[in-house]
């Protein structure tokens, strides 16, 4: 398997490339519209072609590159049925995304948003904003729920093998990867907390709204094809 982790400095977003060298097919998880040229160049240099894009959720801090990539190379866009209606395939828990010999298992991990998905493949889990490295996504917009996020982390993600590598959609401190066991032990949002304690913590964060919330959310519900002021 070919694996690359890309970074968008403007939104601190990680985009992940997974490729199958035998079939020449590749997929991207959470592409950013302003990085489409970079991503396609990297894919071509690796001798691959982009056939699929996976979205972990409708993002509020950047515009997705999914729609532009589909327009340029004809790839299939996968997302939750609760999120972007523009997706070519709507995923539910247990669905497999097959790209050549690659198999990505879909997990439903709502809480940050109601449409949040995670994907498991080859000893890795791509958690979107549900589980961050030593953190987690906020729960105060897009039908977020602290109750659901606690359950998604503790009952779904923490049920994975402890050595599973955790690759989130964002990091703001230069951290690139963790493991399920590390997050169980050291994540200050969740480690040693009861469900009630976690809910109280999340409901008392009092964070300002994401800077691009009003632009990014409607754009991303249209797979990024509504042009806004960021990332284009």
C-alpha positions in Angstrom: 0.0 0.0 0.0 1.1 3.5 -0.8 0.5 5.9 2.0 1.1 9.7 2.3 0.0 12.3 4.8 -0.4 15.8 3.4 -1.0 19.1 5.3 -2.8 22.3 4.6 -1.3 25.0 6.8 -4.2 27.4 6.4 -6.7 25.1 8.0 -4.3 22.7 9.8 -6.0 19.9 7.8 -4.5 16.5 7.1 -5.3 14.9 3.8 -4.5 11.2 3.4 -3.5 9.4 0.2 -3.8 5.6 0.0 -2.9 3.8 -3.1 -2.8 0.3 -4.5 0.3 0.0 -6.7 -1.0 -3.2 -8.4 -4.2 -1.7 -9.8 -2.8 1.9 -9.9 -5.8 3.2 -8.1 -5.7 5.8 -5.3 -8.0 7.5 -2.9 -7.9 10.7 -0.9 -9.4 11.3 2.5 -10.5 14.9 3.3 -8.9 16.8 0.4 -8.7 20.6 0.6 -9.7 22.7 -2.5 -6.6 24.8 -2.4 -4.4 21.8 -2.5 -6.0 20.0 -5.4 -3.1 20.7 -7.8 -0.6 19.4 -5.2 -2.5 16.3 -4.5 -3.0 15.4 -8.2 0.7 16.0 -8.9 1.7 13.7 -6.0 -0.6 11.0 -7.2 0.7 11.2 -10.7 4.3 11.2 -9.6 3.6 8.0 -7.7 2.2 6.3 -10.8 -1.3 6.3 -9.5 -4.7 7.6 -10.6 -7.3 9.1 -8.3 -10.5 7.0 -8.4 -12.1 7.8 -5.0 -12.5 10.6 -2.4 -13.7 10.0 1.1 -15.1 12.7 3.4 -15.1 12.2 7.2 -17.8 14.9 7.6 -19.0 18.2 6.4 -16.1 20.5 7.4 -16.6 23.9 8.9 -13.0 25.3 8.6 -12.1 24.7 5.0 -13.7 24.0 1.6 -13.3 20.4 0.4 -11.6 19.6 -2.8 -13.9 16.6 -3.5 -16.1 18.3 -6.1 -13.3 19.9 -8.0 -11.4 16.6 -8.0 -14.5 14.8 -9.3 -14.9 17.4 -12.0 -11.3 17.1 -13.1 -10.7 13.3 -12.9 -14.1 11.7 -12.5 -13.5 10.2 -9.1 -16.3 8.8 -6.9 -17.1 10.9 -3.8 -18.1 8.9 -0.7 -19.7 10.5 2.4 -22.3 10.0 5.1 -26.0 10.1 4.1 -26.5 12.5 6.9 -24.0 15.0 5.4 -23.4 16.0 1.8 -26.2 15.0 -0.5 -23.9 15.7 -3.5 -21.8 12.5 -2.8 -21.9 9.7 -5.3 -22.1 7.1 -2.6 -23.5 7.5 0.9 -21.9 5.3 3.5 -23.2 3.7 6.7 -21.5 1.7 9.4 -20.0 -1.5 8.1 -19.8 -0.4 4.5 -16.5 -1.2 2.7 -14.8 1.2 0.2 -12.8 -1.0 -2.2 -10.0 0.6 -4.2 -8.0 -2.0 -6.0 -6.9 -4.4 -3.2 -7.5 -1.8 -0.5 -10.5 -2.2 1.8 -11.6 0.6 4.1 -14.2 -0.2 6.7 -16.7 2.6 7.5 -17.4 3.4 11.1 -20.1 5.8 12.2 -18.6 8.2 14.8 -21.1 11.1 15.3 -20.8 13.7 18.0 -18.5 16.4 16.5 -21.1 16.5 13.7 -24.1 14.2 13.1 -22.5 12.9 9.9 -19.0 12.1 11.2 -17.4 8.9 9.8 -14.1 7.2 10.5 -12.3 4.7 8.2 -10.2 1.7 9.1 -7.6 0.2 6.8 -4.3 -1.6 7.2 -3.9 -1.0 10.9 -4.8 2.6 10.7 -8.0 4.5 11.6 -8.8 7.9 10.0 -10.9 9.6 12.6 -11.8 13.0 11.1 -12.5 15.4 13.9 -14.1 12.8 16.2 -10.8 11.8 17.9 -7.8 14.1 17.6 -4.3 13.6 19.0 -4.8 14.4 22.7 -8.1 16.0 22.0 -11.4 15.7 20.2 -13.7 17.7 18.0 -16.1 20.3 19.5 -19.8 19.4 19.7 -21.6 22.8 19.7 -22.7 23.1 16.0 -23.9 21.0 13.0 -26.1 18.8 15.3 -23.1 17.9 17.4 -23.6 16.0 20.7 -21.2 15.5 23.6 -23.2 12.4 24.5 -22.8 10.9 21.1 -19.1 11.8 20.8 -18.3 10.1 24.1 -20.0 7.0 22.9 -18.3 7.1 19.5 -14.9 7.4 21.1 -15.3 4.9 23.9 -17.5 2.3 22.3 -16.5 2.5 18.6 -12.9 3.9 18.3 -11.6 2.5 21.6 -12.9 -0.9 20.6 -10.2 -1.1 17.9 -7.0 -2.9 18.6 -4.8 -0.8 20.9 -1.9 -0.7 18.4 -4.1 0.8 15.7 -2.6 4.0 14.4 -4.8 7.1 14.7 -4.7 9.7 11.9 -7.0 12.7 12.6 -8.2 15.3 10.2 -6.5 18.1 12.1 -3.6 18.9 14.4 -2.6 22.3 15.7 0.6 21.4 17.5 2.6 19.6 14.9 1.6 16.1 15.9 1.1 13.6 13.1 0.0 10.3 14.5 -1.0 8.5 17.7 -2.4 5.1 18.6 -5.7 4.0 20.2 -3.8 2.9 23.3 -2.1 6.3 23.7 -5.4 8.1 23.4 -7.0 5.8 25.9 -4.3 6.6 28.4 -3.3 10.2 27.7 -6.1 12.1 25.9 -7.1 14.7 28.5 -10.6 15.1 27.1 -11.4 11.4 27.7 -8.9 9.5 29.7 -10.3 8.6 33.2 -13.4 10.6 32.6 -17.0 9.5 33.2 -19.6 10.1 30.5 -21.1 12.8 32.7 -17.7 14.5 33.2 -17.0 14.5 29.5 -20.4 16.0 28.7 -19.9 18.7 31.3 -16.4 19.5 29.9 -17.5 19.7 26.3 -20.6 21.8 27.1 -18.5 24.3 29.0 -15.8 25.0 26.3 -17.3 28.3 25.2 -15.3 28.3 22.0 -15.8 31.0 19.3 -17.4 29.8 16.1 -15.1 28.6 13.4 -14.0 31.5 11.3 -15.4 30.2 8.0 -18.4 28.4 9.3 -21.0 30.3 7.3 -19.0 29.8 4.1 -17.6 26.3 4.5 -20.6 24.4 5.6 -22.9 25.3 2.7 -20.0 24.9 0.2 -19.2 21.5 1.6 -22.7 20.3 1.5 -22.3 20.9 -2.3 -18.9 19.0 -2.3 -17.1 22.3 -2.4 -18.5 23.5 -5.7 -20.0 26.7 -4.2 -17.1 29.1 -4.3 -16.3 31.0 -1.1 -13.5 33.2 0.2 -11.3 30.4 1.5 -9.2 27.7 0.0 -10.1 28.5 -3.6 
